[in-house]
Amino acid sequence: MIWGLFLLLFGNALAQFSCPQNCLCHLLLTDCRFANLSDIPQGIAPETETLFLNENHLTQVPPGVLLPFVNLTFLGLSYNKLSLQNDTFNDISKNILALDLAGNNLTDLPPALFQNTKQLVWLNLAENRLSVLSGKIFASLERLTYLDLSQNRLQLTVNIFMGLSQLNTLMMPGNHLDSVPAGIFDPIPNLKILDISNNEISSLPDNLFENLTNLDDLLLDNNSFKKIPFSAFTILSTLKHFSISGNRIQNIPPLSFIGNSSLRRLDLSNNLVSDLPLNFFSVLKLLEFLNLSGNNINTLPGDIFVNNTQLAFLHLDRNQFHNLPIFSGLQRLTELTLCCNGIENLPRNFTDKMYELERLDLSNNNITEAKGLNSDVTRVILTGNPVCTNSVVFKTHC
């Protein structure tokens, strides 16, 4: 997907040039991925704008080897064995927009590596072994909009993101982080997507997101949170997607999302939640996707979703329901999943007011009869229920 995007962005007509052995050349793109290269090959057209050297055995970028490629805008060097110098990218610094350095086993970055690559808008440093980075390593990248630091061993310092005033996407999952310094996000007020999932974080400073007034997506999945960081999230008035699945959350304060009226996607799955406050979802009037799967919930009030009239996807799998109420407010629901609970019977007319319901998953419960099902529902799944062996009527759903 990324490769196709850059082909569209950077491809123009190209005069005829030879193509290096084991490479593919098209227009202004040279693709030498998986070419078993130990060195950057000769014969690359100097007009090349997009150059893929990923998945090879490169160990260095010798001085001057990139000098002919003054028009280069994308350089892919991921999954090699590179060591980098301060001046590695100086020869292409004028036009380079995107740089992929993922998977190179890098343990550190030369402090002046990006000093001259001031045009960069996209930088991938994922799947390395980076730990302590210079506080000014990104300071010259004032145009950078995307930074991927996933799956490293980062030790965060408060000034690591200084200079990244245009950054809108920051990826940091899988870094074994156990804390996030207060003030670290203050230099990046235009951030829209923040992913710090798959770490070991148990708490966050109260004012951590105070300056992130443009944040749309916040991903905190698979950490060690025991509660939703209440003070932090009340100020995120524009947040549209919040995911905190795979943590240890047991109790949720009633007004956790009082300031998040723009929220459209909420994922609280795979926690330890047993009870939800009656008015927990009342302010989330734009909510379209809700995942509560994998918790310990055994009952819900029938009117808990009364204000969530935009809800289209509701996942309640793997909880402890035995009985369900007739929910109000779900007129636009298209998918409801209730797999793997202990549900024995459905209320009569259970789905009658779910006018747009297309898929209902009731598999692996203890349902013996299904009188509450609306015949207009396109897909009903009853696999793994006694009704599948005791009734002929519902065989088509088993």
C-alpha positions in Angstrom: 0.0 0.0 0.0 2.8 2.4 0.9 4.7 1.5 -2.2 1.7 2.3 -4.4 1.2 5.6 -2.7 4.7 6.7 -3.3 4.5 5.6 -6.9 1.5 7.8 -7.4 3.1 10.7 -5.6 6.5 10.6 -7.2 6.1 8.9 -10.6 6.6 11.0 -13.8 7.9 10.2 -17.3 11.5 8.9 -17.4 14.0 8.8 -20.3 15.3 5.4 -21.1 18.0 4.1 -18.7 19.4 0.7 -17.8 18.0 -1.0 -14.8 20.3 -2.7 -12.2 20.3 -6.5 -12.2 17.5 -8.0 -10.1 15.7 -4.7 -9.9 12.5 -3.3 -11.5 12.4 0.1 -13.0 9.3 2.0 -14.0 9.1 5.7 -14.7 10.9 7.5 -11.9 10.8 4.5 -9.6 13.6 1.9 -9.1 12.7 -1.1 -7.0 15.6 -3.2 -5.8 13.8 -4.9 -2.9 14.9 -8.5 -2.2 17.7 -8.2 -4.7 20.3 -9.8 -2.5 22.4 -6.6 -2.6 25.5 -6.0 -0.4 26.1 -2.6 -2.0 24.0 0.0 -3.6 24.1 -1.0 -7.3 25.3 1.0 -10.2 23.1 1.8 -13.2 20.3 3.5 -11.2 18.9 6.3 -13.4 20.0 9.7 -11.9 16.5 11.1 -12.4 15.1 8.5 -10.0 12.7 10.0 -7.5 11.7 6.8 -5.6 14.3 4.2 -4.7 13.6 1.0 -2.8 16.6 -0.8 -1.4 14.7 -2.6 1.3 15.2 -6.2 2.4 18.9 -6.5 1.3 22.3 -6.9 3.0 23.5 -3.3 2.9 25.7 -2.3 5.8 26.5 1.3 4.8 25.8 4.1 2.5 29.3 5.2 1.2 30.0 8.9 0.9 29.0 10.2 -2.6 27.0 7.1 -3.6 23.7 9.0 -3.5 25.1 12.2 -5.0 23.7 11.6 -8.5 20.1 11.4 -7.2 19.4 15.0 -6.6 15.7 14.5 -7.3 15.3 11.6 -4.9 12.1 12.1 -2.8 11.7 8.6 -1.3 14.4 6.3 -0.1 13.6 2.9 1.3 16.4 1.3 3.3 14.4 -0.9 5.7 15.5 -4.4 6.8 19.2 -4.1 6.0 22.1 -4.0 8.4 23.0 -0.4 8.2 25.2 1.8 10.3 24.7 5.5 9.8 26.9 8.6 9.9 26.1 12.2 10.5 26.4 13.0 6.8 24.8 9.8 5.4 21.9 11.7 3.8 23.5 15.0 3.0 23.8 14.3 -0.7 20.0 13.9 -1.1 19.0 16.4 1.6 17.6 19.0 -0.9 14.5 17.0 -2.0 14.2 14.0 0.2 10.6 13.8 1.6 10.4 10.2 3.0 12.9 7.9 4.5 12.4 4.3 5.6 15.0 3.0 8.0 12.9 0.3 9.8 14.4 -3.0 10.8 18.1 -2.2 10.7 19.0 -3.1 14.2 20.1 0.4 14.9 21.0 1.1 18.5 21.5 4.8 18.2 21.3 7.7 15.7 24.2 10.1 15.0 23.1 13.5 16.5 23.3 15.4 13.2 21.8 12.7 11.0 18.7 14.7 10.1 20.3 18.1 10.4 20.2 18.8 6.7 17.1 16.8 5.7 14.7 19.6 6.5 12.2 18.7 3.8 11.3 15.3 5.4 7.6 14.7 6.0 7.7 10.9 6.6 10.2 9.0 8.7 10.1 5.3 9.7 12.5 4.1 12.4 10.4 1.2 13.6 11.8 -2.3 14.6 15.2 -1.1 15.6 16.9 -1.2 19.0 16.9 2.5 19.7 17.0 3.5 23.3 18.3 6.9 24.3 18.0 9.5 21.5 19.6 13.0 21.5 17.2 15.6 22.6 17.7 17.5 19.4 17.8 14.5 17.0 14.5 15.7 15.3 14.9 19.4 15.9 15.5 20.4 12.3 12.5 18.4 10.9 10.0 21.2 11.1 7.9 19.7 8.2 7.7 16.1 9.5 4.1 14.9 9.7 4.6 11.1 10.3 7.1 9.5 12.7 7.1 5.8 13.4 9.2 4.7 16.5 7.4 1.4 17.0 9.1 -1.6 18.5 12.3 -0.1 19.8 13.6 0.2 23.4 13.0 3.9 23.8 13.7 5.7 27.0 11.7 8.9 26.6 13.0 12.3 27.5 10.9 15.4 27.7 12.5 17.2 24.8 12.7 14.3 22.3 10.1 15.8 20.1 11.4 19.4 20.0 11.0 21.0 16.6 8.3 18.7 15.3 5.6 21.4 15.2 3.8 19.9 12.1 3.8 16.2 13.3 0.3 14.7 13.0 1.0 11.0 13.5 3.3 9.5 16.2 3.6 5.7 16.5 5.4 4.3 19.6 3.8 0.9 20.4 6.0 -1.9 21.6 8.8 0.0 23.4 8.5 -1.4 26.9 7.6 2.0 28.2 6.5 2.1 31.8 6.0 5.9 32.0 5.6 9.0 29.8 7.1 12.2 31.0 4.9 15.2 31.6 5.3 17.9 28.9 6.7 15.5 26.3 3.9 16.2 23.8 3.8 20.0 24.3 6.0 20.7 21.2 3.7 18.8 18.9 0.3 20.6 19.1 -0.8 19.5 15.7 -0.8 15.8 16.5 -3.9 13.9 15.3 -2.9 10.2 15.9 -1.0 9.0 18.9 -0.3 5.3 19.4 1.5 4.2 22.6 -0.1 0.7 22.8 1.7 -2.5 23.7 3.8 -1.0 26.4 3.9 -1.3 30.2 2.3 2.0 31.2 0.1 2.0 34.3 -0.6 5.7 34.7 -0.2 9.0 32.9 0.4 12.6 34.1 -2.9 14.5 34.5 -2.0 17.2 32.0 -0.2 15.0 29.5 -2.5 15.9 26.6 -3.2 19.5 27.6 -1.6 20.9 24.4 -3.0 18.2 22.0 -6.2 20.0 21.1 -6.2 18.5 17.6 -5.9 14.9 18.6 -8.3 12.5 16.9 -7.0 9.0 17.7 -5.5 7.9 21.0 -4.4 4.2 21.3 -3.5 2.9 24.7 -4.1 -0.8 24.1 -2.2 -3.6 25.9 -0.6 -1.7 28.7 -1.1 -2.0 32.5 -3.8 0.6 33.2 -6.1 -0.2 36.1 -8.3 2.8 35.4 -9.0 5.2 32.6 -6.9 8.3 33.2 -9.8 10.5 34.0 -8.2 13.9 34.3 -6.3 13.5 31.0 -9.2 12.6 28.8 -11.7 15.2 30.0 -9.8 17.9 28.0 -9.7 16.0 24.7 -12.8 17.7 23.3 -12.0 16.7 19.7 -11.1 13.0 20.2 -12.8 10.7 17.8 -11.2 7.3 18.5 -10.1 6.1 21.9 -8.9 2.5 22.4 -7.7 1.1 25.8 -8.3 -2.6 25.2 -6.2 -5.3 26.8 -5.5 -3.6 30.2 -6.7 -4.3 33.8 -9.5 -1.8 34.1 -12.1 -2.8 36.6 -14.1 0.3 37.5 -15.1 3.2 35.3 -16.1 6.6 36.8 -19.5 7.8 35.6 -18.2 11.0 34.0 -15.0 9.6 32.3 -16.0 11.0 28.9 -17.9 14.1 29.8 -15.6 16.2 27.6 -15.5 13.8 24.7 -18.7 14.5 22.9 -17.0 14.0 19.5 -16.0 10.4 20.1 -17.0 8.0 17.4 -15.0 4.8 18.2 -14.5 3.4 21.7 -12.7 0.2 22.5 -12.7 -1.1 26.1 -12.4 -4.8 25.2 -10.4 -7.3 27.1 -10.4 -5.6 30.5 -11.9 -6.6 33.9 -15.0 -4.3 33.8 -18.0 -5.8 35.5 -20.3 -2.8 35.9 -20.9 0.3 33.8 -22.4 3.5 35.2 -26.0 4.1 33.9 -25.0 7.4 32.2 -21.6 6.3 31.0 -22.4 6.6 27.3 -25.0 9.4 27.6 -22.7 12.2 26.2 -21.4 10.1 23.4 -24.1 10.9 20.9 -21.9 10.5 17.9 -20.6 7.1 18.9 -20.6 4.7 15.9 -18.4 1.8 17.2 -18.3 0.3 20.7 -16.3 -2.8 21.8 -16.9 -4.1 25.3 -15.9 -7.7 24.5 -13.8 -9.8 26.9 -14.9 -8.2 30.2 -16.9 -9.5 33.2 -20.2 -7.7 32.5 -23.3 -9.7 33.4 -26.1 -7.1 33.1 -26.8 -3.9 31.3 -29.8 -1.5 31.7 -32.1 -1.5 28.7 -31.7 2.3 28.3 -27.9 2.5 28.6 -27.6 3.2 24.9 -30.6 5.5 24.6 -28.6 8.5 23.5 -26.3 6.5 21.2 -28.6 6.6 18.1 -25.6 6.7 15.7 -24.2 3.4 17.0 -23.6 0.9 14.1 -21.3 -1.7 15.6 -21.7 -3.1 19.2 -19.5 -5.9 20.4 -20.4 -7.6 23.7 -18.7 -11.0 23.2 -17.1 -13.0 25.9 -18.8 -11.4 28.9 -21.1 -13.1 31.5 -24.6 -12.3 30.2 -27.3 -14.8 30.9 -30.2 -12.6 30.1 -30.5 -9.4 28.0 -33.0 -6.5 28.1 -34.5 -5.0 25.0 -32.1 -2.1 24.3 -33.4 1.3 23.3 -31.5 3.7 21.1 -30.1 1.2 18.6 -32.1 2.1 15.6 -29.1 2.3 13.3 -27.2 -0.7 14.6 -25.9 -2.9 11.8 -23.8 -5.4 13.7 -24.3 -6.9 17.2 -22.0 -9.6 18.5 -22.9 -11.6 21.7 -20.8 -14.7 21.2 -19.5 -16.8 24.0 -21.7 -15.6 26.9 -24.1 -17.7 28.9 -27.2 -16.4 27.2 -30.2 -18.8 27.6 -33.1 -16.9 26.1 -33.7 -13.7 24.2 -36.6 -11.3 25.1 -39.5 -11.5 22.7 -39.0 -8.8 20.0 -35.4 -8.4 21.0 -34.3 -7.0 17.6 -37.6 -5.4 16.5 -36.4 -1.8 17.0 -32.9 -2.5 15.5 -34.2 -1.5 12.1 -30.9 -1.6 10.2 -29.4 -4.8 11.9 -27.7 -6.9 9.3 -25.5 -9.3 11.4 -26.3 -10.8 14.8 -23.8 -13.2 16.3 -25.2 -15.3 19.1 -22.9 -18.3 18.7 -21.6 -20.4 21.6 -24.3 -19.5 24.1 -27.0 -21.7 25.8 -30.0 -20.5 23.7 -32.7 -23.1 23.4 -35.2 -21.0 21.5 -34.9 -17.8 19.5 -38.4 -16.2 19.4 -37.0 -12.7 19.7 -35.3 -12.6 16.4 -36.5 -10.3 13.6 -36.8 -12.2 10.3 -35.4 -9.1 8.5 -31.9 -9.6 10.0 -29.7 -10.7 7.1 -27.2 -12.8 9.0 -28.0 -14.6 12.3 -25.3 -16.9 13.7 -26.5 -19.5 16.3 -23.7 -22.0 16.0 -22.9 -23.8 19.3 -26.3 -23.3 20.9 -28.8 -26.0 21.9 -31.3 -24.5 19.5 -29.2 -25.8 16.7 -29.8 -29.4 17.7 -33.3 -29.0 19.1 -35.0 -27.0 16.4 -35.4 -27.4 12.7 -36.6 -23.8 12.2 -33.2 -22.3 13.0 -30.9 -24.8 11.2 -30.0 -22.2 8.6 -28.4 -20.0 11.2 -26.3 -22.9 12.7 
